[in-house]
Structure formats: C-alpha cells, structure tokens
Amino acid sequence: MRKLVLDASIALKWFFQEKNSNLAGIFLKQIKKDEIKVFVPQIFFFELANAVKTKAKSTPEDVLGVINKIFSLKLNSEKINRKLLTKANFYAQKYDLTIYDASYLALARILRINLITADEKLKGKTKLKLIKILR
C-alpha cells in the first residue's frame, strides 16, 4: 500500500472548488477505498479547520461539517513529539518556512515517504524531491 503525507492545502480542496480540486479528490477516493495510507501531523486538523473558518461566507456549521468529515477518514495522525518538532524547526530555519509547513516536511522525512502539497512556494523554497506538487 502506498504511503504519503498530505498537507492541509490538499484537504481544503476536498471541501472547496479550487484549482486542481479534481486531482485532490482522487486522493480522497483512494483514502476511502483504503488504497493509500495517509499520514498527517496533528497541526493538520487545526490548519484545515482554520482555513475553512476564514473562507468567505463559512459558518460555524460549515467548520463543524468539515471536522466531522475529516475525522470519518482513516488518516494516521502523528502526535507532536520532540523528534518531529525538532526536525520541523530544523527545516523551518533551513528553508525559511513556518514551523507549521515544516512539520509536514519533517514528518515525510521521518517516515521516508513523499509529501503531497498544493503549496508551490513550499516546493520552490526547498526544491526537495520528496515534495510533490498537486498537478
């Protein structure tokens, strides 16, 4: 079974029609069919909920709906621990990233799997092969 890290930029496309939402939807279908194993750092859930909250015209019920849907999926949530946070800090400093964004990269490095993102700036700053842009 293929394993990967997905960041919140991908999951957000599951709930809002954006560029490449159809491609992000493929990952959602694969998760639901147990065709891929997805890992996320705990910050993923806060980032996703916050992004939905800040979207124009979203309501508290919209956010709650996303929370309920995201927890119905089989996502492997990696608890924040010293190793993960230390690596996230290292990558944040090295590539001038936020600790939040670097946490996805750190998790992918620790697990030795790819990170899938829609954040082209992240890829541009790091130029790492393990970061794959949704296209």
Backbone as ProteinMPNN parsed JSONL, in Angstrom:
{"seq_chain_A": "MRKLVLDASIALKWFFQEKNSNLAGIFLKQIKKDEIKVFVPQIFFFELANAVKTKAKSTPEDVLGVINKIFSLKLNSEKINRKLLTKANFYAQKYDLTIYDASYLALARILRINLITADEKLKGKTKLKLIKILR", "coords_chain_A": {"N_chain_A": [[0.849, -1.18, 0.0], [0.558, 2.163, -0.865], [2.141, 4.866, 0.791], [1.89, 8.154, 2.115], [2.386, 11.645, 2.94], [-0.012, 14.086, 3.379], [-0.756, 17.52, 3.024], [-2.598, 20.273, 4.533], [-3.395, 21.927, 2.457], [-4.139, 20.274, 0.396], [-6.304, 18.806, 1.458], [-8.123, 20.867, 1.861], [-9.066, 21.345, -0.656], [-10.858, 19.336, -0.971], [-13.177, 20.25, 0.034], [-13.763, 22.722, -1.039], [-14.219, 24.193, -4.212], [-11.479, 24.559, -6.037], [-8.473, 25.351, -7.848], [-7.306, 22.41, -9.266], [-8.891, 20.771, -7.644], [-10.196, 18.498, -8.489], [-8.081, 16.696, -8.837], [-7.141, 16.485, -6.212], [-9.335, 15.255, -5.172], [-9.035, 12.658, -6.072], [-7.169, 11.557, -4.33], [-8.729, 11.589, -2.029], [-10.72, 9.707, -2.682], [-9.092, 7.439, -2.874], [-8.227, 7.211, -0.235], [-10.643, 6.635, 1.056], [-11.161, 4.144, -0.063], [-9.216, 2.629, 1.039], [-6.815, 2.456, -0.371], [-4.548, 3.927, -0.203], [-2.288, 4.955, 2.363], [-2.439, 7.529, 4.525], [-0.57, 9.992, 6.172], [-0.524, 12.506, 8.643], [0.578, 15.418, 10.425], [-0.467, 16.444, 13.71], [-1.118, 19.146, 13.598], [-2.36, 19.492, 11.21], [-5.184, 19.187, 11.414], [-5.992, 21.458, 12.808], [-5.095, 23.451, 11.062], [-6.667, 22.938, 8.786], [-9.311, 23.284, 9.772], [-9.142, 25.981, 10.52], [-8.631, 27.2, 8.056], [-11.025, 26.679, 6.715], [-12.746, 28.105, 8.378], [-11.905, 30.731, 7.873], [-12.561, 31.094, 5.265], [-14.535, 32.868, 2.888], [-17.86, 33.546, 3.733], [-18.222, 31.249, 5.295], [-19.687, 29.272, 7.838], [-20.107, 28.561, 11.401], [-21.23, 26.036, 11.381], [-20.403, 25.053, 8.938], [-17.67, 24.675, 9.411], [-17.807, 22.778, 11.463], [-18.972, 20.694, 10.023], [-16.879, 20.02, 8.254], [-14.969, 19.216, 10.128], [-16.248, 16.93, 11.176], [-16.384, 15.335, 8.85], [-13.657, 15.023, 8.198], [-12.686, 13.597, 10.344], [-13.934, 11.231, 9.91], [-12.467, 9.916, 8.113], [-9.785, 7.627, 7.393], [-7.149, 8.68, 8.566], [-3.786, 8.834, 9.466], [-2.757, 10.166, 12.229], [-0.039, 11.865, 13.359], [1.296, 12.302, 16.457], [2.429, 15.263, 18.025], [5.751, 15.418, 18.893], [8.982, 15.432, 20.499], [10.999, 14.758, 18.596], [9.728, 15.158, 16.082], [9.009, 17.891, 16.248], [11.522, 19.05, 16.611], [12.795, 18.388, 14.198], [11.057, 19.744, 12.476], [11.56, 22.375, 13.24], [14.247, 22.532, 12.447], [14.013, 22.285, 9.591], [12.374, 24.48, 9.1], [14.034, 26.607, 9.762], [16.192, 26.158, 8.013], [15.029, 26.341, 5.433], [13.521, 28.636, 5.487], [10.768, 28.472, 6.315], [7.427, 28.309, 7.713], [6.941, 26.932, 10.963], [4.715, 25.353, 10.973], [4.315, 24.568, 8.243], [6.75, 23.292, 7.886], [6.428, 21.125, 9.548], [5.048, 19.154, 8.143], [6.893, 18.475, 6.186], [8.947, 17.541, 7.863], [7.675, 15.297, 8.979], [7.322, 13.722, 6.685], [10.001, 13.26, 6.048], [10.873, 11.851, 8.354], [9.296, 9.538, 8.152], [10.102, 8.674, 5.732], [8.767, 9.039, 3.26], [6.791, 10.456, 0.543], [5.699, 13.879, 0.411], [2.705, 15.363, -0.369], [1.496, 18.274, -1.77], [-0.264, 21.379, -2.398], [0.995, 23.66, -2.287], [2.984, 25.614, -3.885], [5.004, 27.384, -3.247], [6.255, 26.218, -1.069], [7.523, 23.972, -2.215], [9.155, 25.376, -3.984], [10.881, 26.789, -2.276], [12.335, 24.759, -1.056], [13.037, 22.794, -2.921], [13.103, 20.033, -2.774], [13.027, 16.594, -3.642], [11.233, 14.84, -2.448], [8.972, 16.282, -2.019], [6.005, 16.676, -3.568], [4.132, 18.354, -5.989], [0.707, 19.013, -6.382], [-0.676, 18.439, -9.417]], "CA_chain_A": [[0.0, 0.0, 0.0], [1.316, 3.406, -0.96], [2.061, 5.743, 1.952], [2.294, 9.521, 1.842], [1.942, 12.728, 3.812], [-0.796, 15.122, 2.696], [-0.914, 18.701, 3.861], [-3.949, 20.844, 4.587], [-3.744, 22.538, 1.169], [-4.806, 19.237, -0.399], [-7.603, 18.516, 2.077], [-9.017, 22.01, 1.657], [-9.656, 21.184, -1.988], [-11.951, 18.373, -0.872], [-14.37, 20.948, 0.52], [-13.976, 23.93, -1.832], [-13.786, 24.07, -5.596], [-10.298, 25.361, -6.299], [-7.606, 24.77, -8.875], [-6.894, 21.022, -9.026], [-9.758, 20.063, -6.694], [-10.468, 17.16, -9.035], [-6.918, 15.849, -8.547], [-7.163, 16.23, -4.766], [-10.426, 14.304, -4.964], [-8.529, 11.302, -6.322], [-6.595, 11.104, -3.056], [-9.847, 11.336, -1.111], [-11.304, 8.416, -3.07], [-8.139, 6.39, -2.516], [-8.27, 7.066, 1.227], [-11.902, 5.964, 1.394], [-11.082, 2.756, -0.521], [-8.032, 2.028, 1.68], [-5.791, 2.211, -1.386], [-3.347, 4.628, 0.248], [-2.207, 5.229, 3.796], [-2.07, 8.936, 4.625], [-0.082, 10.465, 7.456], [-0.574, 13.959, 8.848], [0.879, 15.846, 11.788], [-1.679, 16.914, 14.373], [-1.42, 20.519, 13.198], [-3.206, 19.388, 10.015], [-6.594, 19.367, 11.748], [-6.175, 22.868, 13.153], [-4.927, 24.236, 9.84], [-7.823, 22.739, 7.929], [-10.466, 23.946, 10.39], [-8.927, 27.425, 10.451], [-8.787, 27.614, 6.657], [-12.46, 26.686, 6.423], [-13.32, 29.215, 9.151], [-11.565, 32.019, 7.278], [-13.119, 31.207, 3.914], [-15.684, 33.769, 2.799], [-19.223, 33.029, 3.934], [-18.325, 29.99, 6.029], [-20.399, 29.383, 9.11], [-19.631, 27.577, 12.375], [-21.724, 24.729, 10.959], [-19.514, 24.61, 7.856], [-16.443, 24.193, 10.04], [-18.154, 21.541, 12.155], [-19.162, 19.674, 8.987], [-15.55, 19.603, 7.805], [-14.377, 18.464, 11.239], [-16.878, 15.603, 11.21], [-15.986, 14.569, 7.665], [-12.236, 14.699, 8.214], [-12.465, 12.549, 11.335], [-14.516, 9.981, 9.429], [-11.467, 9.309, 7.226], [-8.685, 6.898, 8.034], [-5.895, 9.416, 8.485], [-2.865, 8.475, 10.539], [-2.336, 11.417, 12.837], [1.205, 11.742, 14.116], [1.318, 13.211, 17.595], [3.587, 16.136, 18.142], [6.727, 14.92, 19.854], [10.251, 16.165, 20.44], [11.691, 14.486, 17.335], [9.012, 15.821, 14.991], [9.114, 19.344, 16.395], [12.924, 19.406, 16.391], [13.027, 18.341, 12.745], [10.283, 20.835, 11.875], [12.329, 23.595, 13.492], [15.425, 22.481, 11.581], [13.624, 22.596, 8.213], [11.848, 25.848, 9.075], [15.197, 27.507, 9.752], [16.996, 25.912, 6.814], [14.344, 26.73, 4.2], [12.7, 29.816, 5.747], [9.37, 28.043, 6.313], [6.774, 28.334, 9.021], [7.045, 25.648, 11.673], [3.549, 24.572, 10.541], [4.623, 23.937, 6.954], [7.901, 22.416, 8.07], [6.022, 19.901, 10.251], [4.693, 18.168, 7.118], [8.169, 18.045, 5.62], [9.631, 16.744, 8.884], [7.001, 14.006, 9.069], [7.666, 12.968, 5.477], [11.404, 12.83, 6.195], [10.945, 10.827, 9.395], [8.667, 8.317, 7.649], [10.743, 8.371, 4.44], [7.725, 8.975, 2.236], [6.565, 11.731, -0.132], [4.736, 14.881, 0.867], [1.906, 15.906, -1.466], [1.023, 19.602, -1.396], [-0.632, 22.306, -3.46], [1.761, 24.85, -1.939], [4.14, 25.692, -4.78], [6.075, 28.12, -2.566], [6.971, 25.243, -0.247], [8.41, 23.237, -3.122], [10.135, 26.315, -4.52], [11.879, 27.131, -1.257], [13.145, 23.607, -0.653], [13.466, 22.048, -4.112], [13.308, 18.646, -2.378], [12.322, 15.64, -4.49], [10.163, 14.163, -1.747], [7.788, 17.147, -2.053], [5.33, 16.586, -4.874], [3.079, 19.358, -6.176], [-0.528, 18.514, -6.988], [-0.881, 18.989, -10.77]], "C_chain_A": [[0.894, 1.243, 0.0], [1.078, 4.275, 0.271], [2.532, 7.133, 1.541], [1.799, 10.466, 2.923], [1.167, 13.698, 2.933], [-0.866, 16.336, 3.604], [-2.322, 19.279, 3.73], [-4.363, 21.496, 3.27], [-4.444, 21.549, 0.249], [-6.211, 18.99, 0.151], [-8.592, 19.653, 1.878], [-9.733, 21.91, 0.313], [-10.768, 20.138, -2.007], [-13.264, 19.071, -0.539], [-14.713, 22.209, -0.254], [-13.471, 23.692, -3.246], [-12.677, 25.081, -5.842], [-9.544, 24.706, -7.453], [-7.148, 23.384, -8.413], [-7.705, 20.296, -7.949], [-10.057, 18.647, -7.176], [-9.306, 16.202, -8.757], [-6.838, 15.511, -7.056], [-8.239, 15.206, -4.434], [-10.012, 12.86, -5.211], [-7.923, 10.733, -5.044], [-7.692, 10.767, -2.057], [-10.496, 9.986, -1.411], [-10.388, 7.263, -2.677], [-8.092, 6.152, -1.007], [-9.507, 6.266, 1.622], [-11.884, 4.489, 1.002], [-9.909, 2.0, 0.103], [-6.953, 1.656, 0.666], [-4.48, 2.907, -1.047], [-3.435, 4.831, 1.753], [-1.642, 6.64, 3.938], [-1.692, 9.285, 6.059], [-0.157, 11.981, 7.496], [-0.082, 14.271, 10.261], [-0.399, 16.41, 12.414], [-2.078, 18.325, 13.951], [-2.342, 20.557, 11.98], [-4.664, 19.737, 10.328], [-6.903, 20.82, 12.104], [-6.057, 23.752, 11.923], [-6.153, 24.136, 8.941], [-9.048, 23.463, 8.49], [-10.333, 25.467, 10.3], [-9.115, 27.944, 9.024], [-10.256, 27.662, 6.267], [-13.127, 27.87, 7.131], [-13.079, 30.554, 8.465], [-12.057, 32.181, 5.84], [-14.35, 32.101, 3.944], [-16.992, 33.005, 2.959], [-19.279, 31.671, 4.633], [-18.981, 30.259, 7.38], [-19.777, 28.407, 10.112], [-20.067, 26.154, 12.002], [-20.881, 24.166, 9.822], [-18.248, 23.998, 8.436], [-16.708, 22.863, 10.737], [-18.36, 20.397, 11.159], [-17.835, 19.134, 8.475], [-14.871, 18.768, 8.887], [-14.944, 17.047, 11.276], [-16.444, 14.739, 10.032], [-14.527, 14.139, 7.74], [-11.932, 13.605, 9.234], [-13.134, 11.23, 10.958], [-13.536, 9.237, 8.511], [-10.393, 8.593, 8.038], [-7.375, 7.649, 7.764], [-5.047, 9.027, 9.685], [-2.259, 9.762, 11.084], [-1.113, 11.193, 13.721], [1.209, 12.786, 15.224], [2.585, 14.049, 17.567], [4.493, 15.566, 19.227], [8.034, 15.672, 19.636], [10.949, 15.982, 19.086], [11.048, 15.24, 16.174], [9.181, 17.335, 15.071], [10.554, 19.824, 16.174], [13.257, 19.418, 14.906], [12.277, 19.468, 12.039], [11.021, 22.158, 12.061], [13.558, 23.652, 12.586], [15.066, 22.893, 10.15], [13.056, 24.005, 8.086], [12.995, 26.852, 8.992], [15.973, 27.381, 8.439], [16.359, 26.48, 5.544], [13.448, 27.956, 4.35], [11.204, 29.506, 5.588], [8.737, 28.35, 7.667], [6.987, 26.965, 9.665], [5.886, 24.748, 11.227], [3.849, 23.827, 9.241], [5.763, 22.934, 7.093], [7.528, 21.115, 8.782], [5.636, 18.799, 9.267], [5.962, 17.597, 6.484], [8.916, 17.143, 6.603], [9.007, 15.357, 8.992], [7.335, 13.131, 7.865], [9.101, 12.44, 5.555], [11.537, 11.699, 7.215], [10.42, 9.49, 8.88], [9.272, 7.839, 6.324], [9.721, 8.117, 3.339], [7.546, 10.366, 1.635], [5.536, 12.589, 0.588], [4.03, 15.422, -0.365], [1.311, 17.218, -0.981], [0.544, 20.356, -2.626], [0.138, 23.614, -3.292], [3.05, 24.907, -2.768], [5.303, 26.455, -4.158], [6.911, 27.177, -1.707], [7.978, 24.473, -1.099], [9.522, 24.148, -3.638], [11.232, 26.672, -3.534], [12.827, 25.979, -0.961], [13.777, 22.878, -1.828], [13.751, 20.574, -3.79], [12.461, 17.714, -3.238], [11.178, 14.944, -3.78], [8.887, 15.006, -1.659], [7.231, 17.129, -3.462], [4.186, 17.597, -4.916], [1.883, 18.708, -6.867], [-0.724, 19.216, -8.324], [-1.567, 17.98, -11.619]], "O_chain_A": [[1.851, 1.344, 0.767], [-0.054, 4.404, 0.738], [3.448, 7.28, 0.732], [0.914, 10.132, 3.712], [1.638, 14.087, 1.864], [-1.018, 16.198, 4.818], [-3.124, 18.821, 2.917], [-5.557, 21.609, 2.99], [-5.257, 21.946, -0.586], [-7.185, 18.967, -0.601], [-9.791, 19.408, 1.739], [-10.877, 22.345, 0.175], [-11.536, 20.07, -2.966], [-14.34, 18.535, -0.803], [-15.828, 22.719, -0.145], [-12.429, 23.07, -3.451], [-12.904, 26.29, -5.853], [-9.932, 23.653, -7.958], [-6.661, 23.224, -7.294], [-7.237, 19.298, -7.401], [-10.159, 17.716, -6.378], [-9.529, 15.025, -8.474], [-6.506, 14.384, -6.687], [-8.076, 14.39, -3.526], [-10.579, 11.941, -4.62], [-8.137, 9.567, -4.715], [-7.597, 9.78, -1.328], [-10.787, 9.214, -0.497], [-10.856, 6.228, -2.201], [-7.934, 5.016, -0.559], [-9.426, 5.334, 2.422], [-12.521, 3.668, 1.662], [-9.641, 0.857, -0.266], [-6.26, 0.652, 0.832], [-3.422, 2.522, -1.545], [-4.522, 4.872, 2.331], [-0.515, 6.914, 3.525], [-2.382, 8.932, 7.015], [0.115, 12.654, 6.501], [-0.297, 13.486, 11.184], [-1.314, 16.81, 11.694], [-3.264, 18.657, 13.951], [-3.029, 21.554, 11.752], [-5.299, 20.492, 9.592], [-7.955, 21.343, 11.739], [-6.83, 24.695, 11.756], [-6.617, 25.139, 8.4], [-9.74, 24.174, 7.762], [-11.314, 26.159, 10.031], [-9.696, 29.01, 8.819], [-10.686, 28.579, 5.568], [-13.97, 28.552, 6.549], [-13.954, 31.42, 8.474], [-11.98, 33.269, 5.268], [-15.114, 32.091, 4.91], [-17.18, 31.938, 2.374], [-20.309, 31.001, 4.564], [-18.837, 31.332, 7.966], [-19.008, 27.528, 9.724], [-19.354, 25.188, 12.277], [-20.665, 22.957, 9.741], [-17.809, 22.931, 8.005], [-15.918, 21.927, 10.612], [-17.967, 19.262, 11.426], [-17.683, 17.927, 8.283], [-14.269, 17.735, 8.594], [-14.195, 16.077, 11.395], [-16.169, 13.551, 10.196], [-14.196, 13.009, 7.382], [-11.038, 12.786, 9.026], [-12.92, 10.218, 11.624], [-13.753, 8.072, 8.175], [-10.138, 8.913, 9.199], [-6.61, 7.302, 6.865], [-5.557, 8.908, 10.799], [-1.371, 10.36, 10.477], [-1.152, 10.437, 14.692], [1.135, 13.988, 14.969], [3.651, 13.602, 17.145], [4.048, 15.271, 20.336], [8.163, 16.453, 18.693], [11.434, 16.951, 18.502], [11.738, 15.879, 15.38], [9.467, 17.983, 14.064], [10.768, 20.895, 15.606], [13.914, 20.335, 14.413], [12.804, 20.078, 11.109], [11.094, 22.967, 11.135], [13.87, 24.701, 12.023], [15.731, 23.746, 9.562], [13.246, 24.655, 7.058], [12.928, 27.826, 8.242], [16.359, 28.383, 7.837], [17.051, 27.028, 4.686], [12.693, 28.282, 3.433], [10.484, 30.172, 4.844], [9.437, 28.618, 8.644], [7.19, 25.967, 8.973], [6.048, 23.532, 11.115], [3.661, 22.614, 9.149], [5.737, 21.862, 6.49], [8.226, 20.112, 8.64], [5.877, 17.623, 9.539], [6.08, 16.389, 6.277], [9.452, 16.105, 6.216], [9.719, 14.357, 9.084], [7.6, 11.938, 8.013], [9.372, 11.302, 5.169], [12.229, 10.711, 6.969], [11.012, 8.441, 9.133], [8.983, 6.736, 5.861], [9.794, 7.136, 2.6], [8.085, 11.344, 2.154], [4.639, 12.093, 1.271], [4.679, 15.887, -1.302], [0.697, 17.275, 0.085], [0.899, 20.016, -3.755], [-0.047, 24.557, -4.061], [4.068, 24.323, -2.397], [6.46, 26.205, -4.496], [8.131, 27.321, -1.626], [9.146, 24.344, -0.731], [10.682, 23.745, -3.719], [12.389, 26.837, -3.921], [13.997, 26.202, -0.649], [14.91, 22.403, -1.743], [14.56, 19.942, -4.469], [11.304, 18.017, -3.529], [10.237, 14.496, -4.434], [7.836, 14.498, -1.267], [7.9, 17.516, -4.42], [3.377, 17.678, -3.991], [2.042, 17.946, -7.821], [-0.916, 20.431, -8.372], [-1.835, 18.24, -12.792]]}, "name": "protein", "num_of_chains": 1, "seq": "MRKLVLDASIALKWFFQEKNSNLAGIFLKQIKKDEIKVFVPQIFFFELANAVKTKAKSTPEDVLGVINKIFSLKLNSEKINRKLLTKANFYAQKYDLTIYDASYLALARILRINLITADEKLKGKTKLKLIKILR"}
